[in-house]
Amino acid sequence: ILFLQGGATLQFSMVPLNLLTEGRTADYIMTGTWADKAVKEARRVGSVHETGSTADTNFNRIPTDAELAFTPGAAYVHMTSNNTIFGTQWHHLPDVPEGVPLVNDASSDIFCRPVDIQRYGMIYGGAQKNLSIAGLTLVVVREDLLGKAPASTPVYLNYATHAKERSL
């Protein structure tokens, strides 16, 4: 469990910097404004595949599992669990391929319902909506996902740095 700065917006960059290793692709499920912002930042780092989208219906629903086309061996699958702008929320988790970490931007609904943390590789959320002050970010990341960032990643943007120092 990490307590970081920068809100969810900084996580849009930190997630791919730490998890999108060279030669791999990250899958993003497009469900609205926040997913779109996350994709734009991830594309600055590496290869991104939009695995499913409801843009054609103005993001008025969550894609069904049948609409999701995952990349074989994806580095991770990114979702946004609650889209406050369009009023949609996941009520089940997408059925991601075995071994592919599920990353969730839970900024809008973190701590509003029970969560099976074992189903995720990482959950993050800006704290201003449900937890604390603006700028604080909660990141819950599986230990096996730490230390994957390339050496070129700035030290302060590397999750392993924060985990080693227990967010201090």
N, C-alpha and C positions, 0 to 999 in steps of 0.2 A: 504494500500500500504506500503510495507516494503522494505527498502534498507538494504541488508545484505551482508556478506562477503562469500567467499568460492566458488563462481561461481555455475553453475548448478550442478557440481559434489557433492557439499555438500548437495544440495537439494535432490539428490538421496537417502540420508540418512534421512534428516529432514522430508521429506514428510511422509514416513512410521512411523517415530518416533512420529509424531504428529497426524496422521490420521488413522493408522492401529491399531485399538484397539483390545484388547485381545478377541479371539474367532471369529474374523472376517477375511475375506480374501480380499486382494486387487487384482483387475484385471489389467493386463498390456497388452497393445497391442504391439506386437513385430514387429517393423518396421525397425530395424537396430541396429547399434552400440550403439547409445545413449540409446535406449530402453533397450538393453541388459545390459548395465552398471547400469541403474536404477533398473532393476529386481534383479540383483545380490546383490545390497545394500538392497533392500526391503526384500529379503529372510533372511537377517541377523536379521531382526526385527520380522517377522511373516510369515503368510501364504500368498502365492502369486499364482495366477492362470494366466497363459498366455491365455488370452481370444481370441486371434487371432494372427496369425503370417504369414509372407511371407518369412520365412527363406528358405523354400523349393525351392523358385525361386530366392534365393540370394537377397532378399529384393528389388526386382526391381519394386515393386508396393505397394500400400496401400491396406490392406484387405477390401473387400466389407462388407457391413453391414451383409449380409447373412453368412459370414465367422466368425462373432464374436459370441462367446458363453459366455455370462456374468454369473457370479456367483450370484445367488439370494441373495439379501441383502449385496452385496459387500460394503466394507468400502469406496471405491472409484475406479474409472477407470482412469488409467494413459495412456496418449498418448504422442508421440513426434511429433509435427506438421510438422517439416521439417527435413529430413534426408539428410544432405549435402554429406555424404560419398557415399550414393547409389543414390542420386538425386531424391528422392521422397518427395512429400509434400501433406498433406491433403488439399483438396479443398472443403470439407464438414466435418461437425463434425459427429463422430459416434453417433448413436442413442442409448445412454445409458439408462438403466432403470430409471424410474422416482424416484426421491429421492436419487439417487446415484451421488455424486459429480464427475464431470469430472475435472481431473488434467492434465494440459498441460505443457510439457517442450517446451517452445517456443523460446529457445535460438537462433536458427538460423533464425527465421522469425518474431520475436517480432518487432512491429512498421513498418512492411513492407506492411501491409494491414489493413483495418478496421476489428475490432473484436467485436462481440456481447458479451461483458463481462458477461452478465447475464446468458449465457449458461454454464459457468464454475463455479466450486467451487474454483478453484485456477489455476493461470497461473504463471509460473516462467521462468526466463531466465537469463543466464549469460550475462553480459552487453558487453563483448568485441567484439561481432560481429556487433551489431547495435546501442548500446546506449552509452557506456562509456569504462572505463578502465577494463582490466582483473581483476578478483577477485570480482568485484562488482556484486551483483545479485538483480534483481527486482523480488519481490514476491507480487502478488495481490491475496489476500485470502479473501473469504467470512467470515464475522464476526462469523457466526454460526459454523464455523469449528475451531475456536480458543478455547483453553481450553480443548481439548480432549486428550492431551498428558498425558500418565501415570506419576505419581509422580516420577518415576525413571528416567525420561528424564532429561538429563543435562539442567540446567537453560538456558544456552546460545543457546541450540538447540530447545527451545520451542518457537513456533511462538507467543504465548500469551505474553511472556516476551518482545519481540520486539514491538508488537502492543501496549502494555501498555505504553511503553516508547517512542512511535512514532519513532522507529528506532534510537533513540539517545543513 
